């Protein structure tokens, strides 16, 4: 699989969309790993998955309210798992 971070943003987005279309056409479906973790009552990898983006946004003084709230919600859910 291509390294998405090495691609220009538009190309990376298009690549992911096309991958999703191909999977759907083949009858494949899946869920994000954090969703699978919650279903199995395991702690998520939210710190590994989202914390670097929150740190980068803070360093660059970029407001990311949706990401911040999503992180807080998942951390709250984590407290009730495993």
PyMOL Python script that loads the backbone (N, CA, C, O; Angstrom):
from pymol import cmd

cmd.read_pdbstr("""\
ATOM      1  N   UNK A   1       0.841  -1.181   0.000  1.00  0.00           N
ATOM      2  CA  UNK A   1       0.000   0.000   0.000  1.00  0.00           C
ATOM      3  C   UNK A   1       0.884   1.242   0.000  1.00  0.00           C
ATOM      4  O   UNK A   1       1.950   1.269   0.616  1.00  0.00           O
ATOM      5  N   UNK A   2       0.425   2.247  -0.691  1.00  0.00           N
ATOM      6  CA  UNK A   2       1.185   3.492  -0.761  1.00  0.00           C
ATOM      7  C   UNK A   2       1.283   4.134   0.613  1.00  0.00           C
ATOM      8  O   UNK A   2       0.391   3.980   1.447  1.00  0.00           O
ATOM      9  N   UNK A   3       2.363   4.845   0.839  1.00  0.00           N
ATOM     10  CA  UNK A   3       2.501   5.638   2.051  1.00  0.00           C
ATOM     11  C   UNK A   3       1.752   6.948   1.809  1.00  0.00           C
ATOM     12  O   UNK A   3       2.206   7.811   1.057  1.00  0.00           O
ATOM     13  N   UNK A   4       0.611   7.075   2.455  1.00  0.00           N
ATOM     14  CA  UNK A   4      -0.251   8.222   2.183  1.00  0.00           C
ATOM     15  C   UNK A   4       0.395   9.550   2.526  1.00  0.00           C
ATOM     16  O   UNK A   4       0.144  10.553   1.857  1.00  0.00           O
ATOM     17  N   UNK A   5       1.222   9.569   3.557  1.00  0.00           N
ATOM     18  CA  UNK A   5       1.831  10.844   3.939  1.00  0.00           C
ATOM     19  C   UNK A   5       2.871  11.309   2.924  1.00  0.00           C
ATOM     20  O   UNK A   5       3.308  12.459   2.970  1.00  0.00           O
ATOM     21  N   UNK A   6       3.275  10.421   2.003  1.00  0.00           N
ATOM     22  CA  UNK A   6       4.235  10.806   0.971  1.00  0.00           C
ATOM     23  C   UNK A   6       3.533  11.390  -0.255  1.00  0.00           C
ATOM     24  O   UNK A   6       4.183  11.951  -1.137  1.00  0.00           O
ATOM     25  N   UNK A   7       2.210  11.258  -0.306  1.00  0.00           N
ATOM     26  CA  UNK A   7       1.440  11.746  -1.449  1.00  0.00           C
ATOM     27  C   UNK A   7       0.925  13.157  -1.202  1.00  0.00           C
ATOM     28  O   UNK A   7       0.729  13.557  -0.055  1.00  0.00           O
ATOM     29  N   UNK A   8       0.706  13.915  -2.282  1.00  0.00           N
ATOM     30  CA  UNK A   8       0.014  15.198  -2.123  1.00  0.00           C
ATOM     31  C   UNK A   8      -1.375  14.939  -1.531  1.00  0.00           C
ATOM     32  O   UNK A   8      -1.966  13.887  -1.776  1.00  0.00           O
ATOM     33  N   UNK A   9      -1.888  15.876  -0.768  1.00  0.00           N
ATOM     34  CA  UNK A   9      -3.143  15.681  -0.045  1.00  0.00           C
ATOM     35  C   UNK A   9      -4.277  15.206  -0.952  1.00  0.00           C
ATOM     36  O   UNK A   9      -4.951  14.228  -0.630  1.00  0.00           O
ATOM     37  N   UNK A  10      -4.494  15.877  -2.066  1.00  0.00           N
ATOM     38  CA  UNK A  10      -5.603  15.510  -2.956  1.00  0.00           C
ATOM     39  C   UNK A  10      -5.440  14.080  -3.471  1.00  0.00           C
ATOM     40  O   UNK A  10      -6.414  13.332  -3.556  1.00  0.00           O
ATOM     41  N   UNK A  11      -4.220  13.709  -3.810  1.00  0.00           N
ATOM     42  CA  UNK A  11      -3.962  12.356  -4.301  1.00  0.00           C
ATOM     43  C   UNK A  11      -4.179  11.318  -3.204  1.00  0.00           C
ATOM     44  O   UNK A  11      -4.714  10.241  -3.470  1.00  0.00           O
ATOM     45  N   UNK A  12      -3.772  11.628  -1.981  1.00  0.00           N
ATOM     46  CA  UNK A  12      -3.975  10.711  -0.857  1.00  0.00           C
ATOM     47  C   UNK A  12      -5.468  10.504  -0.591  1.00  0.00           C
ATOM     48  O   UNK A  12      -5.914   9.379  -0.364  1.00  0.00           O
ATOM     49  N   UNK A  13      -6.227  11.587  -0.620  1.00  0.00           N
ATOM     50  CA  UNK A  13      -7.672  11.490  -0.405  1.00  0.00           C
ATOM     51  C   UNK A  13      -8.312  10.643  -1.501  1.00  0.00           C
ATOM     52  O   UNK A  13      -9.123   9.762  -1.216  1.00  0.00           O
ATOM     53  N   UNK A  14      -7.950  10.909  -2.742  1.00  0.00           N
ATOM     54  CA  UNK A  14      -8.500  10.144  -3.855  1.00  0.00           C
ATOM     55  C   UNK A  14      -8.128   8.663  -3.741  1.00  0.00           C
ATOM     56  O   UNK A  14      -8.955   7.794  -4.019  1.00  0.00           O
ATOM     57  N   UNK A  15      -6.903   8.374  -3.340  1.00  0.00           N
ATOM     58  CA  UNK A  15      -6.459   6.994  -3.170  1.00  0.00           C
ATOM     59  C   UNK A  15      -7.320   6.259  -2.145  1.00  0.00           C
ATOM     60  O   UNK A  15      -7.749   5.130  -2.386  1.00  0.00           O
ATOM     61  N   UNK A  16      -7.572   6.898  -1.005  1.00  0.00           N
ATOM     62  CA  UNK A  16      -8.376   6.276   0.053  1.00  0.00           C
ATOM     63  C   UNK A  16      -9.814   6.070  -0.423  1.00  0.00           C
ATOM     64  O   UNK A  16     -10.411   5.026  -0.163  1.00  0.00           O
ATOM     65  N   UNK A  17     -10.362   7.053  -1.112  1.00  0.00           N
ATOM     66  CA  UNK A  17     -11.725   6.919  -1.633  1.00  0.00           C
ATOM     67  C   UNK A  17     -11.806   5.748  -2.607  1.00  0.00           C
ATOM     68  O   UNK A  17     -12.738   4.947  -2.541  1.00  0.00           O
ATOM     69  N   UNK A  18     -10.842   5.649  -3.500  1.00  0.00           N
ATOM     70  CA  UNK A  18     -10.851   4.555  -4.480  1.00  0.00           C
ATOM     71  C   UNK A  18     -10.675   3.198  -3.798  1.00  0.00           C
ATOM     72  O   UNK A  18     -11.284   2.212  -4.214  1.00  0.00           O
ATOM     73  N   UNK A  19      -9.853   3.144  -2.761  1.00  0.00           N
ATOM     74  CA  UNK A  19      -9.698   1.894  -2.007  1.00  0.00           C
ATOM     75  C   UNK A  19     -11.031   1.485  -1.387  1.00  0.00           C
ATOM     76  O   UNK A  19     -11.407   0.313  -1.432  1.00  0.00           O
ATOM     77  N   UNK A  20     -11.737   2.444  -0.813  1.00  0.00           N
ATOM     78  CA  UNK A  20     -13.042   2.170  -0.215  1.00  0.00           C
ATOM     79  C   UNK A  20     -14.045   1.678  -1.244  1.00  0.00           C
ATOM     80  O   UNK A  20     -14.797   0.739  -0.983  1.00  0.00           O
ATOM     81  N   UNK A  21     -14.059   2.309  -2.414  1.00  0.00           N
ATOM     82  CA  UNK A  21     -14.964   1.876  -3.485  1.00  0.00           C
ATOM     83  C   UNK A  21     -14.648   0.445  -3.915  1.00  0.00           C
ATOM     84  O   UNK A  21     -15.557  -0.360  -4.115  1.00  0.00           O
ATOM     85  N   UNK A  22     -13.367   0.131  -4.058  1.00  0.00           N
ATOM     86  CA  UNK A  22     -12.958  -1.216  -4.468  1.00  0.00           C
ATOM     87  C   UNK A  22     -13.373  -2.243  -3.418  1.00  0.00           C
ATOM     88  O   UNK A  22     -13.847  -3.325  -3.763  1.00  0.00           O
ATOM     89  N   UNK A  23     -13.198  -1.911  -2.151  1.00  0.00           N
ATOM     90  CA  UNK A  23     -13.598  -2.824  -1.076  1.00  0.00           C
ATOM     91  C   UNK A  23     -15.108  -3.044  -1.091  1.00  0.00           C
ATOM     92  O   UNK A  23     -15.576  -4.175  -0.959  1.00  0.00           O
ATOM     93  N   UNK A  24     -15.861  -1.971  -1.250  1.00  0.00           N
ATOM     94  CA  UNK A  24     -17.316  -2.082  -1.276  1.00  0.00           C
ATOM     95  C   UNK A  24     -17.764  -2.942  -2.459  1.00  0.00           C
ATOM     96  O   UNK A  24     -18.672  -3.763  -2.327  1.00  0.00           O
ATOM     97  N   UNK A  25     -17.126  -2.750  -3.610  1.00  0.00           N
ATOM     98  CA  UNK A  25     -17.459  -3.512  -4.818  1.00  0.00           C
ATOM     99  C   UNK A  25     -17.196  -5.005  -4.604  1.00  0.00           C
ATOM    100  O   UNK A  25     -17.910  -5.844  -5.152  1.00  0.00           O
ATOM    101  N   UNK A  26     -16.177  -5.335  -3.814  1.00  0.00           N
ATOM    102  CA  UNK A  26     -15.838  -6.726  -3.516  1.00  0.00           C
ATOM    103  C   UNK A  26     -16.677  -7.283  -2.369  1.00  0.00           C
ATOM    104  O   UNK A  26     -16.510  -8.438  -1.976  1.00  0.00           O
ATOM    105  N   UNK A  27     -17.578  -6.461  -1.835  1.00  0.00           N
ATOM    106  CA  UNK A  27     -18.425  -6.917  -0.744  1.00  0.00           C
ATOM    107  C   UNK A  27     -17.746  -6.905   0.606  1.00  0.00           C
ATOM    108  O   UNK A  27     -18.250  -7.489   1.565  1.00  0.00           O
ATOM    109  N   UNK A  28     -16.616  -6.250   0.687  1.00  0.00           N
ATOM    110  CA  UNK A  28     -15.891  -6.174   1.963  1.00  0.00           C
ATOM    111  C   UNK A  28     -16.388  -4.994   2.779  1.00  0.00           C
ATOM    112  O   UNK A  28     -16.760  -3.951   2.241  1.00  0.00           O
ATOM    113  N   UNK A  29     -16.384  -5.181   4.062  1.00  0.00           N
ATOM    114  CA  UNK A  29     -16.704  -4.072   4.957  1.00  0.00           C
ATOM    115  C   UNK A  29     -15.798  -4.200   6.170  1.00  0.00           C
ATOM    116  O   UNK A  29     -15.230  -5.261   6.431  1.00  0.00           O
ATOM    117  N   UNK A  30     -15.678  -3.148   6.876  1.00  0.00           N
ATOM    118  CA  UNK A  30     -14.819  -3.169   8.048  1.00  0.00           C
ATOM    119  C   UNK A  30     -15.124  -1.989   8.937  1.00  0.00           C
ATOM    120  O   UNK A  30     -15.896  -1.099   8.580  1.00  0.00           O
ATOM    121  N   UNK A  31     -14.518  -1.996  10.075  1.00  0.00           N
ATOM    122  CA  UNK A  31     -14.710  -0.928  11.035  1.00  0.00           C
ATOM    123  C   UNK A  31     -13.350  -0.423  11.473  1.00  0.00           C
ATOM    124  O   UNK A  31     -12.369  -1.165  11.433  1.00  0.00           O
ATOM    125  N   UNK A  32     -13.280   0.848  11.897  1.00  0.00           N
ATOM    126  CA  UNK A  32     -12.028   1.366  12.431  1.00  0.00           C
ATOM    127  C   UNK A  32     -11.594   0.560  13.657  1.00  0.00           C
ATOM    128  O   UNK A  32     -12.430   0.051  14.403  1.00  0.00           O
ATOM    129  N   UNK A  33     -10.302   0.453  13.850  1.00  0.00           N
ATOM    130  CA  UNK A  33      -9.777  -0.360  14.947  1.00  0.00           C
ATOM    131  C   UNK A  33     -10.269   0.124  16.309  1.00  0.00           C
ATOM    132  O   UNK A  33     -10.497  -0.689  17.204  1.00  0.00           O
ATOM    133  N   UNK A  34     -10.436   1.433  16.477  1.00  0.00           N
ATOM    134  CA  UNK A  34     -10.931   1.925  17.771  1.00  0.00           C
ATOM    135  C   UNK A  34     -12.368   1.472  18.014  1.00  0.00           C
ATOM    136  O   UNK A  34     -12.741   1.189  19.152  1.00  0.00           O
ATOM    137  N   UNK A  35     -13.168   1.401  16.967  1.00  0.00           N
ATOM    138  CA  UNK A  35     -14.536   0.897  17.105  1.00  0.00           C
ATOM    139  C   UNK A  35     -14.502  -0.571  17.516  1.00  0.00           C
ATOM    140  O   UNK A  35     -15.253  -0.996  18.393  1.00  0.00           O
ATOM    141  N   UNK A  36     -13.629  -1.337  16.878  1.00  0.00           N
ATOM    142  CA  UNK A  36     -13.476  -2.750  17.238  1.00  0.00           C
ATOM    143  C   UNK A  36     -13.039  -2.885  18.701  1.00  0.00           C
ATOM    144  O   UNK A  36     -13.521  -3.763  19.417  1.00  0.00           O
ATOM    145  N   UNK A  37     -12.138  -2.024  19.134  1.00  0.00           N
ATOM    146  CA  UNK A  37     -11.690  -2.052  20.536  1.00  0.00           C
ATOM    147  C   UNK A  37     -12.862  -1.839  21.483  1.00  0.00           C
ATOM    148  O   UNK A  37     -13.012  -2.567  22.464  1.00  0.00           O
ATOM    149  N   UNK A  38     -13.689  -0.846  21.190  1.00  0.00           N
ATOM    150  CA  UNK A  38     -14.833  -0.543  22.057  1.00  0.00           C
ATOM    151  C   UNK A  38     -15.797  -1.727  22.072  1.00  0.00           C
ATOM    152  O   UNK A  38     -16.286  -2.109  23.135  1.00  0.00           O
ATOM    153  N   UNK A  39     -16.075  -2.310  20.908  1.00  0.00           N
ATOM    154  CA  UNK A  39     -16.967  -3.473  20.858  1.00  0.00           C
ATOM    155  C   UNK A  39     -16.446  -4.624  21.715  1.00  0.00           C
ATOM    156  O   UNK A  39     -17.224  -5.350  22.334  1.00  0.00           O
ATOM    157  N   UNK A  40     -15.128  -4.781  21.745  1.00  0.00           N
ATOM    158  CA  UNK A  40     -14.514  -5.870  22.507  1.00  0.00           C
ATOM    159  C   UNK A  40     -14.156  -5.457  23.936  1.00  0.00           C
ATOM    160  O   UNK A  40     -13.512  -6.205  24.672  1.00  0.00           O
ATOM    161  N   UNK A  41     -14.592  -4.238  24.313  1.00  0.00           N
ATOM    162  CA  UNK A  41     -14.353  -3.699  25.652  1.00  0.00           C
ATOM    163  C   UNK A  41     -12.856  -3.627  25.992  1.00  0.00           C
ATOM    164  O   UNK A  41     -12.449  -3.886  27.125  1.00  0.00           O
ATOM    165  N   UNK A  42     -12.050  -3.269  24.986  1.00  0.00           N
ATOM    166  CA  UNK A  42     -10.617  -3.061  25.193  1.00  0.00           C
ATOM    167  C   UNK A  42     -10.341  -1.561  25.142  1.00  0.00           C
ATOM    168  O   UNK A  42     -11.038  -0.810  24.460  1.00  0.00           O
ATOM    169  N   UNK A  43      -9.327  -1.145  25.865  1.00  0.00           N
ATOM    170  CA  UNK A  43      -8.920   0.259  25.774  1.00  0.00           C
ATOM    171  C   UNK A  43      -8.486   0.547  24.336  1.00  0.00           C
ATOM    172  O   UNK A  43      -7.881  -0.293  23.670  1.00  0.00           O
ATOM    173  N   UNK A  44      -8.808   1.741  23.885  1.00  0.00           N
ATOM    174  CA  UNK A  44      -8.473   2.123  22.514  1.00  0.00           C
ATOM    175  C   UNK A  44      -7.023   2.599  22.428  1.00  0.00           C
ATOM    176  O   UNK A  44      -6.331   2.734  23.436  1.00  0.00           O
ATOM    177  N   UNK A  45      -6.594   2.844  21.209  1.00  0.00           N
ATOM    178  CA  UNK A  45      -5.260   3.404  20.971  1.00  0.00           C
ATOM    179  C   UNK A  45      -5.377   4.893  20.662  1.00  0.00           C
ATOM    180  O   UNK A  45      -4.625   5.424  19.844  1.00  0.00           O
ATOM    181  N   UNK A  46      -6.317   5.561  21.314  1.00  0.00           N
ATOM    182  CA  UNK A  46      -6.596   6.959  21.006  1.00  0.00           C
ATOM    183  C   UNK A  46      -5.366   7.846  21.213  1.00  0.00           C
ATOM    184  O   UNK A  46      -5.145   8.784  20.448  1.00  0.00           O
ATOM    185  N   UNK A  47      -4.577   7.559  22.230  1.00  0.00           N
ATOM    186  CA  UNK A  47      -3.375   8.386  22.440  1.00  0.00           C
ATOM    187  C   UNK A  47      -2.398   8.224  21.284  1.00  0.00           C
ATOM    188  O   UNK A  47      -1.798   9.201  20.836  1.00  0.00           O
ATOM    189  N   UNK A  48      -2.238   7.015  20.806  1.00  0.00           N
ATOM    190  CA  UNK A  48      -1.338   6.746  19.685  1.00  0.00           C
ATOM    191  C   UNK A  48      -1.891   7.345  18.394  1.00  0.00           C
ATOM    192  O   UNK A  48      -1.140   7.876  17.576  1.00  0.00           O
ATOM    193  N   UNK A  49      -3.219   7.254  18.214  1.00  0.00           N
ATOM    194  CA  UNK A  49      -3.843   7.660  16.956  1.00  0.00           C
ATOM    195  C   UNK A  49      -4.071   9.166  16.840  1.00  0.00           C
ATOM    196  O   UNK A  49      -3.873   9.734  15.766  1.00  0.00           O
ATOM    197  N   UNK A  50      -4.478   9.814  17.915  1.00  0.00           N
ATOM    198  CA  UNK A  50      -4.889  11.215  17.818  1.00  0.00           C
ATOM    199  C   UNK A  50      -3.975  12.210  18.527  1.00  0.00           C
ATOM    200  O   UNK A  50      -3.863  13.358  18.099  1.00  0.00           O
ATOM    201  N   UNK A  51      -3.326  11.785  19.599  1.00  0.00           N
ATOM    202  CA  UNK A  51      -2.507  12.725  20.369  1.00  0.00           C
ATOM    203  C   UNK A  51      -1.431  13.424  19.533  1.00  0.00           C
ATOM    204  O   UNK A  51      -1.200  14.616  19.736  1.00  0.00           O
ATOM    205  N   UNK A  52      -0.764  12.733  18.602  1.00  0.00           N
ATOM    206  CA  UNK A  52       0.243  13.449  17.797  1.00  0.00           C
ATOM    207  C   UNK A  52      -0.356  14.594  16.973  1.00  0.00           C
ATOM    208  O   UNK A  52       0.282  15.629  16.784  1.00  0.00           O
ATOM    209  N   UNK A  53      -1.574  14.400  16.489  1.00  0.00           N
ATOM    210  CA  UNK A  53      -2.222  15.462  15.715  1.00  0.00           C
ATOM    211  C   UNK A  53      -2.619  16.629  16.608  1.00  0.00           C
ATOM    212  O   UNK A  53      -2.517  17.789  16.207  1.00  0.00           O
ATOM    213  N   UNK A  54      -3.068  16.321  17.810  1.00  0.00           N
ATOM    214  CA  UNK A  54      -3.394  17.385  18.758  1.00  0.00           C
ATOM    215  C   UNK A  54      -2.142  18.171  19.134  1.00  0.00           C
ATOM    216  O   UNK A  54      -2.180  19.398  19.226  1.00  0.00           O
ATOM    217  N   UNK A  55      -1.045  17.471  19.349  1.00  0.00           N
ATOM    218  CA  UNK A  55       0.217  18.136  19.697  1.00  0.00           C
ATOM    219  C   UNK A  55       0.708  19.012  18.548  1.00  0.00           C
ATOM    220  O   UNK A  55       1.155  20.138  18.767  1.00  0.00           O
ATOM    221  N   UNK A  56       0.623  18.494  17.326  1.00  0.00           N
ATOM    222  CA  UNK A  56       1.067  19.272  16.169  1.00  0.00           C
ATOM    223  C   UNK A  56       0.191  20.508  15.982  1.00  0.00           C
ATOM    224  O   UNK A  56       0.691  21.590  15.677  1.00  0.00           O
ATOM    225  N   UNK A  57      -1.116  20.341  16.166  1.00  0.00           N
ATOM    226  CA  UNK A  57      -2.022  21.483  16.031  1.00  0.00           C
ATOM    227  C   UNK A  57      -1.711  22.548  17.069  1.00  0.00           C
ATOM    228  O   UNK A  57      -1.726  23.743  16.774  1.00  0.00           O
ATOM    229  N   UNK A  58      -1.430  22.102  18.287  1.00  0.00           N
ATOM    230  CA  UNK A  58      -1.087  23.069  19.341  1.00  0.00           C
ATOM    231  C   UNK A  58       0.216  23.786  19.006  1.00  0.00           C
ATOM    232  O   UNK A  58       0.317  25.003  19.163  1.00  0.00           O
ATOM    233  N   UNK A  59       1.202  23.043  18.551  1.00  0.00           N
ATOM    234  CA  UNK A  59       2.500  23.636  18.202  1.00  0.00           C
ATOM    235  C   UNK A  59       2.363  24.661  17.080  1.00  0.00           C
ATOM    236  O   UNK A  59       3.060  25.676  17.061  1.00  0.00           O
ATOM    237  N   UNK A  60       1.450  24.378  16.140  1.00  0.00           N
ATOM    238  CA  UNK A  60       1.248  25.275  14.995  1.00  0.00           C
ATOM    239  C   UNK A  60       0.156  26.319  15.238  1.00  0.00           C
ATOM    240  O   UNK A  60      -0.171  27.106  14.350  1.00  0.00           O
ATOM    241  N   UNK A  61      -0.405  26.315  16.452  1.00  0.00           N
ATOM    242  CA  UNK A  61      -1.477  27.242  16.827  1.00  0.00           C
ATOM    243  C   UNK A  61      -2.682  27.126  15.894  1.00  0.00           C
ATOM    244  O   UNK A  61      -3.263  28.124  15.467  1.00  0.00           O
ATOM    245  N   UNK A  62      -3.037  25.872  15.592  1.00  0.00           N
ATOM    246  CA  UNK A  62      -4.214  25.595  14.767  1.00  0.00           C
ATOM    247  C   UNK A  62      -5.312  25.070  15.677  1.00  0.00           C
ATOM    248  O   UNK A  62      -5.103  24.113  16.421  1.00  0.00           O
ATOM    249  N   UNK A  63      -6.473  25.690  15.620  1.00  0.00           N
ATOM    250  CA  UNK A  63      -7.597  25.246  16.435  1.00  0.00           C
ATOM    251  C   UNK A  63      -8.250  24.030  15.774  1.00  0.00           C
ATOM    252  O   UNK A  63      -8.642  24.085  14.608  1.00  0.00           O
ATOM    253  N   UNK A  64      -8.360  22.952  16.516  1.00  0.00           N
ATOM    254  CA  UNK A  64      -8.958  21.709  16.012  1.00  0.00           C
ATOM    255  C   UNK A  64     -10.040  21.249  16.997  1.00  0.00           C
ATOM    256  O   UNK A  64      -9.889  20.214  17.645  1.00  0.00           O
ATOM    257  N   UNK A  65     -11.119  22.010  17.109  1.00  0.00           N
ATOM    258  CA  UNK A  65     -12.119  21.693  18.125  1.00  0.00           C
ATOM    259  C   UNK A  65     -12.775  20.329  17.945  1.00  0.00           C
ATOM    260  O   UNK A  65     -13.039  19.648  18.936  1.00  0.00           O
ATOM    261  N   UNK A  66     -13.039  19.919  16.733  1.00  0.00           N
ATOM    262  CA  UNK A  66     -13.689  18.626  16.509  1.00  0.00           C
ATOM    263  C   UNK A  66     -12.774  17.490  16.929  1.00  0.00           C
ATOM    264  O   UNK A  66     -13.212  16.548  17.589  1.00  0.00           O
ATOM    265  N   UNK A  67     -11.513  17.574  16.552  1.00  0.00           N
ATOM    266  CA  UNK A  67     -10.548  16.543  16.933  1.00  0.00           C
ATOM    267  C   UNK A  67     -10.376  16.511  18.448  1.00  0.00           C
ATOM    268  O   UNK A  67     -10.305  15.436  19.043  1.00  0.00           O
ATOM    269  N   UNK A  68     -10.309  17.674  19.066  1.00  0.00           N
ATOM    270  CA  UNK A  68     -10.136  17.751  20.519  1.00  0.00           C
ATOM    271  C   UNK A  68     -11.325  17.115  21.256  1.00  0.00           C
ATOM    272  O   UNK A  68     -11.136  16.371  22.219  1.00  0.00           O
ATOM    273  N   UNK A  69     -12.542  17.411  20.800  1.00  0.00           N
ATOM    274  CA  UNK A  69     -13.732  16.843  21.437  1.00  0.00           C
ATOM    275  C   UNK A  69     -13.799  15.338  21.187  1.00  0.00           C
ATOM    276  O   UNK A  69     -14.135  14.579  22.096  1.00  0.00           O
ATOM    277  N   UNK A  70     -13.486  14.899  19.974  1.00  0.00           N
ATOM    278  CA  UNK A  70     -13.474  13.458  19.682  1.00  0.00           C
ATOM    279  C   UNK A  70     -12.491  12.745  20.607  1.00  0.00           C
ATOM    280  O   UNK A  70     -12.798  11.683  21.147  1.00  0.00           O
ATOM    281  N   UNK A  71     -11.320  13.329  20.784  1.00  0.00           N
ATOM    282  CA  UNK A  71     -10.306  12.753  21.678  1.00  0.00           C
ATOM    283  C   UNK A  71     -10.851  12.654  23.104  1.00  0.00           C
ATOM    284  O   UNK A  71     -10.701  11.623  23.759  1.00  0.00           O
ATOM    285  N   UNK A  72     -11.476  13.714  23.575  1.00  0.00           N
ATOM    286  CA  UNK A  72     -12.011  13.720  24.944  1.00  0.00           C
ATOM    287  C   UNK A  72     -13.127  12.685  25.113  1.00  0.00           C
ATOM    288  O   UNK A  72     -13.214  12.025  26.149  1.00  0.00           O
ATOM    289  N   UNK A  73     -13.970  12.547  24.106  1.00  0.00           N
ATOM    290  CA  UNK A  73     -15.051  11.560  24.180  1.00  0.00           C
ATOM    291  C   UNK A  73     -14.475  10.148  24.234  1.00  0.00           C
ATOM    292  O   UNK A  73     -14.905   9.333  25.051  1.00  0.00           O
ATOM    293  N   UNK A  74     -13.515   9.857  23.379  1.00  0.00           N
ATOM    294  CA  UNK A  74     -12.926   8.512  23.352  1.00  0.00           C
ATOM    295  C   UNK A  74     -12.185   8.240  24.647  1.00  0.00           C
ATOM    296  O   UNK A  74     -12.253   7.124  25.162  1.00  0.00           O
ATOM    297  N   UNK A  75     -11.484   9.219  25.189  1.00  0.00           N
ATOM    298  CA  UNK A  75     -10.799   9.039  26.479  1.00  0.00           C
ATOM    299  C   UNK A  75     -11.809   8.742  27.586  1.00  0.00           C
ATOM    300  O   UNK A  75     -11.538   7.936  28.476  1.00  0.00           O
ATOM    301  N   UNK A  76     -12.966   9.389  27.531  1.00  0.00           N
ATOM    302  CA  UNK A  76     -14.022   9.115  28.514  1.00  0.00           C
ATOM    303  C   UNK A  76     -14.521   7.690  28.374  1.00  0.00           C
ATOM    304  O   UNK A  76     -14.681   6.987  29.372  1.00  0.00           O
ATOM    305  N   UNK A  77     -14.766   7.258  27.152  1.00  0.00           N
ATOM    306  CA  UNK A  77     -15.198   5.869  26.910  1.00  0.00           C
ATOM    307  C   UNK A  77     -14.139   4.904  27.426  1.00  0.00           C
ATOM    308  O   UNK A  77     -14.473   3.890  28.040  1.00  0.00           O
ATOM    309  N   UNK A  78     -12.880   5.201  27.186  1.00  0.00           N
ATOM    310  CA  UNK A  78     -11.780   4.344  27.639  1.00  0.00           C
ATOM    311  C   UNK A  78     -11.826   4.074  29.141  1.00  0.00           C
ATOM    312  O   UNK A  78     -11.481   2.982  29.591  1.00  0.00           O
ATOM    313  N   UNK A  79     -12.249   5.064  29.909  1.00  0.00           N
ATOM    314  CA  UNK A  79     -12.298   4.883  31.367  1.00  0.00           C
ATOM    315  C   UNK A  79     -13.250   3.775  31.791  1.00  0.00           C
ATOM    316  O   UNK A  79     -13.128   3.228  32.887  1.00  0.00           O
ATOM    317  N   UNK A  80     -14.196   3.446  30.922  1.00  0.00           N
ATOM    318  CA  UNK A  80     -15.176   2.405  31.255  1.00  0.00           C
ATOM    319  C   UNK A  80     -14.847   1.056  30.621  1.00  0.00           C
ATOM    320  O   UNK A  80     -15.608   0.101  30.777  1.00  0.00           O
ATOM    321  N   UNK A  81     -13.740   0.968  29.919  1.00  0.00           N
ATOM    322  CA  UNK A  81     -13.350  -0.275  29.253  1.00  0.00           C
ATOM    323  C   UNK A  81     -12.260  -0.991  30.038  1.00  0.00           C
ATOM    324  O   UNK A  81     -11.482  -0.374  30.766  1.00  0.00           O
ATOM    325  N   UNK A  82     -12.226  -2.272  29.875  1.00  0.00           N
ATOM    326  CA  UNK A  82     -11.222  -3.178  30.474  1.00  0.00           C
ATOM    327  C   UNK A  82     -10.676  -2.737  31.761  1.00  0.00           C
ATOM    328  O   UNK A  82      -9.834  -3.422  32.341  1.00  0.00           O
TER     329      UNK A  82
END
""", "prot")
cmd.dss("prot")
cmd.show_as("cartoon", "prot")
cmd.util.cbc("prot")
cmd.orient("prot")
